[in-house]
Amino acid sequence: MNALKTLTVLALTFASAAGAWAASPHVGVGAKPEKGAQVLFDGSKEMLHSKWTYWKGPGFKSSLPIKWPIVEDPVDGGTVMMTDDRVSDGGKFGTADLVTVQEFRDFRLHVEFRIAKPNGNSGVYLQNRYEIQVLDGDKTPHGMAAVINETPSPYHAYNGTGKWNAYDINFRAARFKEGKLVEKPLVSMYFNGQLVHTNVTIQQVWGGPNSGIDGGNDGGKGITDSPGGLKLQNEGHDVRYRNIWIRELNLKKADTRF
């Protein structure tokens, strides 16, 4: 076999074996924003306070200005935000969650997180409704990188405690006609460069009224036709976030594949 054929076979073999690996520079830890994307957090205090606020849900206990500190990135240097508002100590979710000021419908999202200690817990909420879990040590459908309670946890793709991880997400909002739900929301996701969810239909909002928009509406099944911000959950654990960007989409077809 000549050198060119050998290289071709190797490339095809790698692509097949990787199966779920992404080759894009816009996917995975350290991914740069796509063209047309808006940076939601660049490590600065100024951006934290201008583009984010607290979600004032029924369990809210904190107050502005935002108490989440800007701290050093212990891995790569620079600065990151940390889920460290004291009112959330002990896992009191909904007491001091952050949400973007801007609200979204369909979008492409990139967010990176680092859990400092075993069992650290947070969450990334699409439209302040649908949680993509951030939970060290949990491999169940309630665990790491699961579309919470609706998919298995793709724990195999997790880089582990103390390391940076990346979610790359395509999301399509629920569709309504004459005020009635006709198409449920859809999501596809890469986790650390591996494709782990493809066109998952999200059935409901989980966690009750303290979890997000519509959580207390018909047991979470009463999804309404309104946009929502990107929310990051604070449960009193050392979880840090960085390099967050989003690009608004208009997905006319019910397809979120990359």
TORZAKOL-970769 format. One record per residue (C-alpha): residue number from 1; residue in three letters; x, y, z. Coordinates in Angstrom, 1 decimal, decimal comma. Layout:
SITE_NUM_ALA_X_Y_Z
...
! end
This chain:
SITE_1_MET_0,0_0,0_0,0
SITE_2_ASN_1,5_3,4_-1,0
SITE_3_ALA_1,9_6,3_1,4
SITE_4_LEU_-1,2_8,2_0,1
SITE_5_LYS_-3,5_5,1_0,5
SITE_6_THR_-2,1_4,4_3,9
SITE_7_LEU_-2,9_8,0_5,0
SITE_8_THR_-6,3_7,8_3,6
SITE_9_VAL_-7,1_4,5_5,3
SITE_10_LEU_-5,8_5,9_8,6
SITE_11_ALA_-7,9_9,0_8,3
SITE_12_LEU_-11,0_7,0_7,5
SITE_13_THR_-10,3_4,6_10,4
SITE_14_PHE_-9,9_7,4_12,8
SITE_15_ALA_-13,0_9,1_11,7
SITE_16_SER_-15,0_5,9_12,0
SITE_17_ALA_-13,5_5,1_15,4
SITE_18_ALA_-14,0_8,5_16,7
SITE_19_GLY_-17,5_8,5_15,3
SITE_20_ALA_-18,6_11,2_17,6
SITE_21_TRP_-15,5_13,5_17,5
SITE_22_ALA_-15,9_17,0_16,1
SITE_23_ALA_-13,2_18,5_13,9
SITE_24_SER_-14,4_22,1_14,1
SITE_25_PRO_-12,3_24,7_15,8
SITE_26_HIS_-15,6_26,0_17,3
SITE_27_VAL_-16,3_22,8_19,3
SITE_28_GLY_-14,6_21,6_22,5
SITE_29_VAL_-12,6_23,1_25,3
SITE_30_GLY_-11,1_26,4_24,2
SITE_31_ALA_-13,4_26,7_21,2
SITE_32_LYS_-13,4_30,2_19,6
SITE_33_PRO_-16,7_31,9_18,9
SITE_34_GLU_-18,3_31,2_15,5
SITE_35_LYS_-18,9_34,1_13,1
SITE_36_GLY_-21,9_36,1_14,2
SITE_37_ALA_-21,7_34,8_17,8
SITE_38_GLN_-22,1_37,0_20,8
SITE_39_VAL_-19,7_36,6_23,7
SITE_40_LEU_-21,7_36,3_27,0
SITE_41_PHE_-18,7_35,9_29,3
SITE_42_ASP_-15,0_36,7_28,6
SITE_43_GLY_-13,7_36,5_32,2
SITE_44_SER_-14,3_40,1_33,0
SITE_45_LYS_-16,3_41,6_35,9
SITE_46_GLU_-17,7_44,2_33,4
SITE_47_MET_-19,2_41,5_31,2
SITE_48_LEU_-20,6_39,5_34,1
SITE_49_HIS_-22,4_42,5_35,5
SITE_50_SER_-23,6_43,9_32,1
SITE_51_LYS_-24,9_40,7_30,5
SITE_52_TRP_-26,1_38,7_33,5
SITE_53_THR_-28,4_39,2_36,4
SITE_54_TYR_-30,0_37,0_39,1
SITE_55_TRP_-33,1_34,9_38,2
SITE_56_LYS_-35,7_36,2_40,6
SITE_57_GLY_-37,7_33,0_40,9
SITE_58_PRO_-39,8_32,0_43,9
SITE_59_GLY_-36,8_30,7_45,8
SITE_60_PHE_-34,6_33,7_45,2
SITE_61_LYS_-32,7_34,9_48,3
SITE_62_SER_-29,9_37,1_47,1
SITE_63_SER_-29,7_40,7_45,8
SITE_64_LEU_-27,9_42,7_43,2
SITE_65_PRO_-25,1_43,4_42,5
SITE_66_ILE_-24,1_39,9_41,5
SITE_67_LYS_-22,2_38,1_44,3
SITE_68_TRP_-20,5_35,5_42,1
SITE_69_PRO_-16,9_36,4_42,2
SITE_70_ILE_-14,4_36,6_39,4
SITE_71_VAL_-11,5_34,4_40,4
SITE_72_GLU_-8,3_33,0_38,8
SITE_73_ASP_-8,4_30,1_36,4
SITE_74_PRO_-6,2_27,6_38,3
SITE_75_VAL_-5,6_25,6_35,1
SITE_76_ASP_-4,9_28,0_32,2
SITE_77_GLY_-4,6_31,4_33,9
SITE_78_GLY_-6,8_34,3_33,3
SITE_79_THR_-10,1_34,9_35,1
SITE_80_VAL_-13,4_33,0_35,3
SITE_81_MET_-16,7_33,2_37,2
SITE_82_MET_-17,4_31,1_40,3
SITE_83_THR_-20,7_29,9_41,7
SITE_84_ASP_-20,1_31,2_45,1
SITE_85_ASP_-23,1_33,2_46,5
SITE_86_ARG_-23,3_32,1_50,1
SITE_87_VAL_-27,1_31,9_50,2
SITE_88_SER_-26,9_28,7_48,1
SITE_89_ASP_-24,7_26,8_50,5
SITE_90_GLY_-26,0_23,3_51,1
SITE_91_GLY_-27,5_22,8_47,6
SITE_92_LYS_-30,3_25,4_47,9
SITE_93_PHE_-31,0_25,7_44,2
SITE_94_GLY_-33,0_28,6_42,9
SITE_95_THR_-31,7_31,0_45,5
SITE_96_ALA_-28,9_32,7_43,5
SITE_97_ASP_-28,9_31,4_39,9
SITE_98_LEU_-27,6_33,7_37,2
SITE_99_VAL_-29,4_34,3_33,9
SITE_100_THR_-28,5_36,4_30,9
SITE_101_VAL_-30,3_39,7_30,5
SITE_102_GLN_-31,0_38,8_26,9
SITE_103_GLU_-33,5_36,1_26,1
SITE_104_PHE_-33,3_33,6_23,3
SITE_105_ARG_-35,3_31,2_21,2
SITE_106_ASP_-33,2_29,0_18,8
SITE_107_PHE_-29,5_29,2_19,3
SITE_108_ARG_-26,0_27,6_19,1
SITE_109_LEU_-24,3_27,7_22,5
SITE_110_HIS_-20,8_27,1_23,8
SITE_111_VAL_-20,1_27,0_27,6
SITE_112_GLU_-17,1_25,7_29,6
SITE_113_PHE_-17,1_24,6_33,2
SITE_114_ARG_-14,8_23,2_35,8
SITE_115_ILE_-15,9_21,3_38,9
SITE_116_ALA_-13,3_21,7_41,7
SITE_117_LYS_-14,3_18,9_44,0
SITE_118_PRO_-16,0_15,5_43,9
SITE_119_ASN_-19,8_15,7_43,7
SITE_120_GLY_-19,8_19,3_42,7
SITE_121_ASN_-23,1_20,4_41,3
SITE_122_SER_-24,4_23,1_39,0
SITE_123_GLY_-26,4_23,2_35,7
SITE_124_VAL_-26,8_24,9_32,4
SITE_125_TYR_-30,4_25,8_31,6
SITE_126_LEU_-31,5_26,4_28,1
SITE_127_GLN_-34,1_29,2_27,9
SITE_128_ASN_-34,1_29,1_31,7
SITE_129_ARG_-36,1_26,0_31,4
SITE_130_TYR_-34,3_22,8_30,3
SITE_131_GLU_-31,3_21,7_32,3
SITE_132_ILE_-28,2_20,1_30,9
SITE_133_GLN_-26,8_18,7_34,1
SITE_134_VAL_-23,4_19,6_35,6
SITE_135_LEU_-22,9_17,0_38,4
SITE_136_ASP_-19,6_15,2_39,1
SITE_137_GLY_-19,9_11,5_40,0
SITE_138_ASP_-23,4_10,9_38,7
SITE_139_LYS_-23,8_8,6_35,7
SITE_140_THR_-27,6_8,3_35,9
SITE_141_PRO_-30,1_10,2_33,7
SITE_142_HIS_-30,0_12,8_36,4
SITE_143_GLY_-26,2_13,0_36,0
SITE_144_MET_-23,4_14,7_34,1
SITE_145_ALA_-24,3_16,1_30,7
SITE_146_ALA_-27,7_14,4_30,6
SITE_147_VAL_-30,7_16,3_29,3
SITE_148_ILE_-31,9_16,0_32,8
SITE_149_ASN_-34,2_13,0_33,5
SITE_150_GLU_-34,6_12,4_29,8
SITE_151_THR_-31,4_10,9_28,5
SITE_152_PRO_-28,6_8,7_29,8
SITE_153_SER_-25,5_10,5_31,1
SITE_154_PRO_-22,7_10,4_28,5
SITE_155_TYR_-20,2_10,2_31,4
SITE_156_HIS_-17,5_8,6_29,3
SITE_157_ALA_-16,9_12,0_27,7
SITE_158_TYR_-16,3_13,8_31,0
SITE_159_ASN_-12,8_15,1_31,5
SITE_160_GLY_-13,1_14,8_35,3
SITE_161_THR_-12,9_16,9_38,4
SITE_162_GLY_-10,5_19,8_38,3
SITE_163_LYS_-10,4_19,9_34,5
SITE_164_TRP_-12,2_22,1_32,0
SITE_165_ASN_-15,1_20,7_30,1
SITE_166_ALA_-17,2_22,1_27,2
SITE_167_TYR_-20,8_21,8_26,1
SITE_168_ASP_-21,6_22,7_22,5
SITE_169_ILE_-25,3_22,9_22,0
SITE_170_ASN_-27,8_23,4_19,2
SITE_171_PHE_-31,2_24,2_20,6
SITE_172_ARG_-34,6_24,7_18,9
SITE_173_ALA_-37,4_26,2_21,0
SITE_174_ALA_-40,9_24,7_21,2
SITE_175_ARG_-43,3_25,7_18,5
SITE_176_PHE_-46,8_26,9_19,0
SITE_177_LYS_-49,8_27,4_16,7
SITE_178_GLU_-52,7_29,5_17,9
SITE_179_GLY_-51,4_29,3_21,4
SITE_180_LYS_-51,1_25,5_21,5
SITE_181_LEU_-47,9_23,5_21,6
SITE_182_VAL_-47,4_21,7_18,3
SITE_183_GLU_-43,6_20,9_18,4
SITE_184_LYS_-41,6_20,2_21,5
SITE_185_PRO_-38,1_21,6_22,0
SITE_186_LEU_-35,1_19,8_20,4
SITE_187_VAL_-31,4_19,7_21,4
SITE_188_SER_-28,2_18,2_20,0
SITE_189_MET_-24,9_18,4_21,9
SITE_190_TYR_-21,2_17,8_21,8
SITE_191_PHE_-19,5_17,1_25,1
SITE_192_ASN_-15,8_17,8_25,0
SITE_193_GLY_-15,8_17,3_21,3
SITE_194_GLN_-17,9_14,1_21,3
SITE_195_LEU_-21,4_14,0_19,9
SITE_196_VAL_-23,5_12,8_22,8
SITE_197_HIS_-27,1_13,9_22,0
SITE_198_THR_-28,8_14,2_18,6
SITE_199_ASN_-32,2_15,7_18,1
SITE_200_VAL_-33,4_14,9_21,6
SITE_201_THR_-37,0_15,9_22,2
SITE_202_ILE_-37,3_17,6_25,5
SITE_203_GLN_-40,6_16,6_27,2
SITE_204_GLN_-40,9_19,0_30,0
SITE_205_VAL_-39,3_21,3_32,6
SITE_206_TRP_-38,0_19,4_35,6
SITE_207_GLY_-37,4_20,5_39,2
SITE_208_GLY_-40,5_22,5_40,1
SITE_209_PRO_-41,0_26,2_40,3
SITE_210_ASN_-37,5_26,9_41,7
SITE_211_SER_-35,9_25,4_38,6
SITE_212_GLY_-36,9_27,9_36,0
SITE_213_ILE_-39,6_29,2_33,7
SITE_214_ASP_-42,6_26,9_33,5
SITE_215_GLY_-41,3_24,6_36,2
SITE_216_GLY_-44,4_25,1_38,3
SITE_217_ASN_-46,8_25,1_35,4
SITE_218_ASP_-48,7_21,8_35,2
SITE_219_GLY_-45,9_19,9_36,8
SITE_220_GLY_-43,4_21,3_34,3
SITE_221_LYS_-45,5_20,1_31,3
SITE_222_GLY_-47,1_23,4_30,7
SITE_223_ILE_-44,5_24,9_28,4
SITE_224_THR_-45,3_28,4_27,3
SITE_225_ASP_-44,4_30,3_24,2
SITE_226_SER_-41,8_32,8_25,4
SITE_227_PRO_-38,1_33,1_25,0
SITE_228_GLY_-35,7_32,7_28,0
SITE_229_GLY_-32,2_33,5_29,0
SITE_230_LEU_-29,3_31,2_29,5
SITE_231_LYS_-29,1_30,3_33,1
SITE_232_LEU_-26,3_28,9_35,3
SITE_233_GLN_-27,2_27,2_38,5
SITE_234_ASN_-25,6_27,9_41,9
SITE_235_GLU_-25,9_25,1_44,5
SITE_236_GLY_-23,2_26,3_46,8
SITE_237_HIS_-20,4_24,3_45,1
SITE_238_ASP_-17,1_25,4_43,6
SITE_239_VAL_-18,0_25,2_40,0
SITE_240_ARG_-16,4_27,7_37,6
SITE_241_TYR_-17,4_29,0_34,1
SITE_242_ARG_-15,6_30,6_31,3
SITE_243_ASN_-15,7_31,1_27,5
SITE_244_ILE_-19,4_31,4_27,0
SITE_245_TRP_-20,8_32,5_23,7
SITE_246_ILE_-24,0_32,1_21,8
SITE_247_ARG_-25,3_32,6_18,2
SITE_248_GLU_-29,0_33,1_17,6
SITE_249_LEU_-30,5_30,8_15,0
SITE_250_ASN_-33,8_30,4_13,2
SITE_251_LEU_-34,3_26,6_12,8
SITE_252_LYS_-37,4_26,4_10,7
SITE_253_LYS_-37,1_22,6_10,4
SITE_254_ALA_-37,2_20,4_13,4
SITE_255_ASP_-33,6_19,5_13,2
SITE_256_THR_-30,7_20,5_15,5
SITE_257_ARG_-27,9_18,5_14,0
SITE_258_PHE_-24,6_20,3_13,6
! end
